[in-house]
């Protein structure tokens, strides 16, 4: 994922590039400036829609009657996505807008750990509610045992601990360089950091989505078989609410799969498109190796940015696919309107009473 590239030092000028002081970001800024323009535009759109959407989703999934085991997972996913968007915004302000936000001691070490952990948490939570939904449909008599709020909370806390544990080693990999006043990888641990990150990225953003896909396929097959058997026994039947919720969760998990796996593939191809020789830095336009690298980096950046969509779009997927969710949000805003109206009437009533009191005192 793009989040693993935590080189926060940014060039100040693109007028001259020498082989002796080669800064890869300087090269990108000069020859593919779109790499810095595209994320500014796309991520701004994600933030505009993602923050209110995830906050509303969290509030609604914690409201009765939406508060059930699946609702716990989705509320946790919304909280995780909000935290990710906040940290992503901090990262963008540092890298693209050149604001000094992360280049401080302690923050330098903690930020990569927390930033990666919330990214790991998203596919893990999606896997959790996918497995839960599969158990609910495939083994309905075990639903009360494995698909309840208490168990969901325990699973969520376990996944949070797992994500923090896997990402916690990043604290050891990074340090604050007081000389350059930037956050950098420890030189002696660069190789270990790259390998560890590559392994964890493949597991969290490739293996876990594939497992989610397999459970989704099993879930769809089970639903079709159950529906077919029910129709044979009882004739055409209206869809149950549980099936409707399952379809909504399927859409959410499929969106995560199809946005995450391309990012992992693009990340795994880094070594296939290496940068050119630093001695040919002034002839990049005529260097095939440099051109292949720059084209790949730009394409990779677009894939990375589009891969962040699932952190911002879940609320809108619920609206599109969940009738029950739409009714819940309608009731929620109606309730807010009623509360505001009652509060307005109370204020007016108190104002009138105070006015009458003042008139009586004057008389």
N, C-alpha and C positions, 0 to 999 in steps of 0.2 A: 504494500500500500504506500501511497505517497507520504503518509505520516511517518514513515521510518527514516526519511531523509531530513535529519534535524540539523543540517548545517545552517546556522542562523546568521552567519556573517554574510553581509551583502555588499556588493561593490558600489562605489560612489561615482565612478566614471566609466564610460565605455569608449573613450576616445583612443586610448592606446592599450594594446595587449601585448605583453612580451612573454617569451617562453620562460624566462627566469621567474616571473611572478604571475604564473598562469592561475587564474581564478575561473573555474568552470561556470559559475553564475555570471561572470562578466562576459564570457563567450555567448552564453544563452541570451543575455540581455541585448547583445549587439546583433546577433545573427537570427535569433528567433524570439523577438520581443513578444510575440503572441503567447509564449509560455507564461508570461506574467500578466497579460491583459485578460486572457480567457478565464483563468480562475477568479480574477476580480469580479467579472461579470456574473459567471455562473454561480459562484459561492454567495454573492450578494443576494441573488434570487433565492437560493436555498435558505439563507438566514431569514429573509423576509417572510417566507412561508413556513419554515421549519420551526422557529421559536413559538409563535402562537399556536400552531397546529399541535406540536408535542405537548405543550402546557395544557391545552384544552383536552387532549386525549387522556393525559394522566388524571385530570380532574374527573372526567366522565367515567373512566374505568374504575375509579374508587368510589363512585356513587352507587347506591342501591337502585335497581336490581342488577346493575352491571358488574358489581363486585362478586366475582366467582373465581375459581382457580385460574381460568384463562385470562380473566380480567386482571389478576395480580401480575401475571407475566407481561401483559401488554402495558400495564401501568409502569412496571419496572423498565420495560423497553423504552417507554416515552421519557422517563427520567434519565436513563442512560443516553438517549439521543440528545436531550437538552444539554447535558454535561458535555457530550462530544462537540456539539455546535459551539458552545462557549469556548472550549479549548481550541477548536479549529479556528475560531475567530481570532483568538489570541495569537495563534501561530501565523495566520495570514497577515495580521497587523504588523508582526515582526518581519516576516519574509518579504511580503509584497508592498507594504506601505512604509517600511523602514522605521517603524516605531520601536523604541527600546522597551519591551515588555517582559521578555523571557531571559534576557542576558543578565541574570543576577545569580549570585551564589544561592544554593539550596533550590531555588525555582528551577535552575538549569538541570538539576538531577531529578527532581520530582516530576517535572512536566512530561518528559518522555514516558515515564512509568504510568502516570495517570491517563495520558492521551492514548496510549496503546491499550490499556486495560479496558477503557470504555468501548474501544473498537472491538476488542475480543468479546466483550459482553453481548454485543448485538447479535452475532450469529449464534452464540451459546443460548441466549434466551429464546431465540427463534427455534432452535433445535428442541429446547425444553417444552415449549407449548405445542410443537409439532408432535413430539413423542406422546405428550399427554393426550392430545386429541386422537392420536392413533389408538391408544389404550381405551379411550372412552368409546370409540366406535367399534373397535375389534373385540374388546372384552367388556361389554356393558355391565356385567355383574361385578367387575372389579373397579368400576368407576368411583364408587364411594371411598374405596381404600386409597387409590392412587391419584384421584382427581379432586382434591379438596383444597381449601384455602391454606390450611396449616402446612400441608406438604408442599404446596407451591411456594410459600414463604421460605421454607427450609431449603428448597432447591435454588431459589433466587439468591439467598445468602451464600450458599455453597459456590454458586457460579461467580459471584462477586469476589469471593476469596480466591477462587481459582484464577480468575483474570488478573487480580492484583499480584498473585504469586508468580504467574508466568511473566508478567511485565516488570516485576520488581527488580530483576537483574539489571534493568536499564539504569537504575540508580548507580550501579557500579561502573557501567560503561561510560557515563558522561561526567564531565567536570567543567568548572568555570575557569577559563584561562584569564588570569588577571592581567597578563601582558597585553593581549588583544581585546580584552573585555568582551569575550564572546563565549558561547556554549559550544564545546567541541567534544568529539570522541577522544577518549584516552588513546594515545598513539599506540601503545603496546597492546591494546585490546581491540584494535580496529578489525582484525581478522575474525576474532571470536565473536565480536558484536555482529558482524555481517552474517556469519554462519548461524548464530542463534536467532537473529531476526528472520533470516530466510526460512529456517525450520518452523518457527512459530507462525510466520505468515502463511506458509503452505498448509499447516494444520488448521489454523483458525479460518482462513479465507479460501481454502481449496477443499480440504478433507471434510470439514464440518458442513459446508454448503452441499457437498455431494451426498453426505449422510442425510441431510434434510431432504434433498431431492428424492432419495430412495424411500424415505418414510412417506413423503408426499405421494409417490407412485403407489405404495402399498395402501395408503389411506384412500386414494381415489378408487382403486380396485375393490377395496373392502366396502366402500359406500355403494358402488354399483352393484356388487353381489347382494348386499343387504337390501337395497331397493328392489332388485329383481325378485328376490325371495318373498319380500313383503307384498309385492304386486301379485305374485302367483297365489299367495295365501288369502289376501284380503281385497285384491283389486286395487285400482288407482287410489293413492292416498296423498293428502296434502303434505308438503315438506315440513318436517319438524324443525323447531327453532334451533335445536342442537346442530342439525345438518346445515342450516343457513349460516350459523356461526363458524362451522368448520370450513365452509366455502370461503368465507371472508378471511380466515386465518391462512388458508391455502394461497390466496392471492398475495397476502403479505409475505409469506415465506418464499414464494416464487419470485417476487420482485427482489428480495434480498439475494437469492441465488443468482439471478441473471444480471445483477449489478456488481456482485462481489467477485464471481469467478473470472470475468474478463480482466479485472484489476489484478488478480493474482497471477494470471497468465502473463500480463504485460510486465509485472514485476519480475517474474521468473526469467524473462527474456533479456534482462539487463546486460548480461555477459555476452550475449550474441551481437550486441551493437555497441562495442566499446568506443570511447573517444579516440580521436586520431592522435598522431604524434605531436607533442608540444612544440617541436621544432618547425612544424608546418602551420603554426598558428596564424601566420599572416597570409597563408594561401588556402584558407578553409574553403573558399568558393570552388576551388579546383581539386580539392582533396576528397576522394570518394568515401574514405573511411569516416571523415568528419561529417560529410553530407548525410550518410546513412545514420550516423549517431544523432545528428540534429533532427532529422525527420522522425526518427524513433522517439526521441525525447518529447517532441511536440505532440505526436500521436498518443504517447503514454500519458502526458498531462491531461489531454482531453478525456481519455478513458478513466483516469483517476477522478477527475472532477465529476463526470457523469456517474461514477460508481458511488458517489456520496449521496445520491438521490434518496436511497432508502432511509437515510437518517432524517429526512425532512418530509417524506410523503406519506407516512403511515396513516396519519389522521385523515388525509384525503382519500386514501384507499378504504378506510372504514366508512367514510361517507358514501362512497360510490357503491360499495358491495354489502354494507350492513344496514338493513332496514331497521333493525332494533337500535343500532347506534344512532341512526338519524332521528328516530323518535326520542331517544334519550337526550340528544343535544337540543332538540326542539323544546322538550319539557324543561331542560335546564335553563334555557334563556327565557322561557315563559316565567319560570320561578323567579329569576333575577328581575324581570320586569315588574312582577307583582310586588316583590320586596322593595324595589325602588319606589313604586307607587305608594305603598304603605308608609315608607319612610318620608316621602314627600308630604303626604297627608298629615303625618304626625308632626312634622316641622311646622306646617301651616297652622295646625291646631294649637301648638304651643305658642306660636307667634301671636295668634288671635287672643289666647288667654292672657298672655303678657300685656298685650295692648289694652284689653279690658281692665286689667289690674292697674295699669298706669292711669287710665281715665278715672277709675274709682278713687285712686289716691289723690288725683288732682282736684276732683270734685269734693 
